[in-house]
Amino acid sequence: MATIDDYVSRVEGTCGAEKDVIVVFKYDKKDEAITNILKKAQVKNKIAGIIFELTFQEFSFRLYTSGKAIFRSIKNRQELNNLLASLLL
């Protein structure tokens, strides 16, 4: 069974009330991660086909076709892990 670590290369930034967290997906899994996320999240805006502004549950974030996602206002690592699990697995 797949885990979050199968998809995520690294997490940059700090969690907190108004902090943005950058999640970088592994190069060999980024296309699969992007496909999974786009199936589950609601697309609010698409910019030039390379940036997707999305919402999922009460979270808003941007997804880049380069394999990065920027999540807004993530409170802690557990919340981020739960969100990634819902989107990726």
N, C-alpha and C positions, 0 to 999 in steps of 0.2 A: 504494500500500500504506500502511496506517495505521501510525503510530508512537506511542510513548508520549506525545510532546508534543501529539498530537491530542486526548488525553484529560485530561492533567494540567495544571491551572492553576498550582499551586504546591506546593512541598514545604516544610513547616515543621518545625523541630526539627533536632537534630544526630544523626548516626549514631554509634554506639558500642556497647559491650558491653551496657549496660542502658538504652539510650536509646530512647524512642518517637519515631517519625517520623509526622507527620500529612501525608497526601496529600490535596489538595483537587482534585476533578475539575472540569473546565470545565462550566459550567451546561448548555450545549446538548448535551453528551456524557455527562452524569452517568447518565442512565437506561440508556444503552447500556453504559457501564462497569459499572454495578451488575449488569446482566443477565449480562454476560460473566463477571464474578467469581463470581456465584452459581452459574453453570453448572459452573465448574471447581473451586471450593473446597468443602470439606465444612462444612456448617452444624453447629456444636456447640450453639448456643442462639440463640433469637430472642426479643427483648424488645420487646413491644408492637408488633411489626411494623415498627419503625423502626430497630432496632439488631440487627445480625447478628454473633454471635461465630463466627468462621470459622477453619479451619486449611487450609493449603495447603503441601504438602511438609513441612518441619519448622517452618514459621512459623505463629504465631497472630496474629490481628488482628481488629479490629472494623470493620464497615462500616456507615455510617449512610446512610439514604435521602436525607439532605440533600446527599449528594455528598462526604462525607469518609470517609477510611479511616485508622485508627491502627494502624500496624505496630509490633510489639514486638521489641526486641533486634535491630535491623538494624545490622550491623557497619560498612558503608560504602555509598557512593552506588552503586557498581557492583552490589552485592548487591541493593539496592533496585530498580535499573533492571532487573536480570534477573528479579526477582520480578514486577514490574509488567508486563514483556513477556510473561511466561508467563500471567499472569492476564487481560490485556487483549487481546492480539493473537492 
